[in-house]
Structures are given as C-alpha cells and as structure tokens.
Amino acid sequence: TTGWAEDLFIGTYKDALTKDYINRVVWNLPVNYIALVRHQDREVDAVKVFRFKRGGLSLLSRFQDMNPGRQIATEGGPIQENVSKNAKNMEDDPVFSVDGDLAFNWAYFNNGARIALSGGNLSPADTNDDNTHGLGNHFACNPLTGENTDPQWAHEISNIQDCPLGSCSRVQMQGTNHGSGSHLISGPVYGNYAIYVSTDATFFPLPGHHLDTEIVVEPKINLAKSTANEL
C-alpha cells in the first residue's frame, strides 16, 4: 500500500481527514507516542494511545525498517482507550476489537501488514496464510523491501477475522479501497482512520471531539496520516 515507507507528501491539508493523506513533515518528526483514531466525518468515534518502546524515532524510519520487520513497536498496551457509546461495528474492527500492542511491518512469507495488533493473529514468518489483518495490508508482495509485485492484492483495511489461505477465500475488507484480487471482499465502511503522533502528549481528546490536523492539548498532537475509506 502507498506511502508508508516513502518520504513524500500525499493529499492536501484541506482534505486531510476526508481523503488519503500523509504529512511529510510530521512523518519525519521524532516521536514517542502514537494515537490511532477512528472517526465519522471528523468526529472521534474511538481512540487508542500507545507509547513507543524506542522513543525519538520518526514514523518514516519505523516503517522503513522492513527487513526483517516484525516489530512489536509499543509497550504496555494502550495507555488510553476510549470508544463512543454510539460506535458501531466494533466486533471485528482492526484496531478496536483486539487487545495488545502495535506490531509494525508484520512480514510473513510474501505478505505484510503495516500495523496490526498483537492481540490478533500475527502469522509466523514462514507461513503463507494471508491471515494477519490490520492497516496497510498486502498479499503477494515482498514485505522485506516494500516492493509491490502484484497490485491486485493490496488492501488498506481488513477486519479481524480467521480466514487462512487454503480453507477460506473471502477476506473481509472495509469499503472498496483494495485491489481486484478475487479473495478480497468489499464490505461496510466503519469510519475513517487517522494516525496522530506526539513527543510527549499521553492523552487524546475523547469521543465526540471534532478533529483537525493539529490537536490542542498540552503539548500538541499532530496528524501524520489518515486513511479515507471508499464506499
């Protein structure tokens, strides 16, 4: 999938929370904390905040660390977790239906996921089961270099499910933001997902907060990436 390990700007400030977006400046900042936020038209639906094991590294450097990859990037689980009482489709959400820490660049055989949760299934390195699910996924690729060898198997968001290759042929996606691979099945959009980072902000505004590219807390939190689902 596009942009995770590339030093580039994707999208515009105006459309940052409604279309695919990466802020190149923020992507290069050394950070210690990360928030994953699901939102509905900029209104926070659910949020998890984590502390990185290794502080002072940028998201760019973390996502470029692909060989061997398979890093449990945070420690201690979420230091904040809040879900709106009105949130829907939480039972298989790729971030909010499972526990644990953030796994980055989870490479397994010729597949990979940029972000998965350690409480879900993290496939062994030599297993070609297409069964790790999260954000920024790709089957039939070179996960150690990020080379996109077969674009039809790219998929931005896949829900938590047990659908191993060989016994299951319907991998459930959110929306249509995926390749044409026959096993990739479009499904309902649960919301848009955004990644915010900070050097020392340990708290994120609660569900109901209206998002912007910069969140004013003490200290401030900056939007690094957002993924817009497509119906």
Secondary structure, 3 states (H helix, E strand, C coil): CCCCCCCCCECCCCCCCCCCEECHHHHCCCECEEEEEEEECCEEEEEEEEEECCCCECHHHHHHCCCCCCEECEEEEEEEEEECCCCCCCCCCCCCCCCCCEEEEEEECCEEEEEEECCCCCCCCCCCCCCCCCEEEECCCECCCCECCCHHHEEEEECCCCCCCCCCCCEEECECCECCCCCEECECCCCEEEEEEECCCCCCCCCCCECCCEECCCCCEEEEEEECCCC
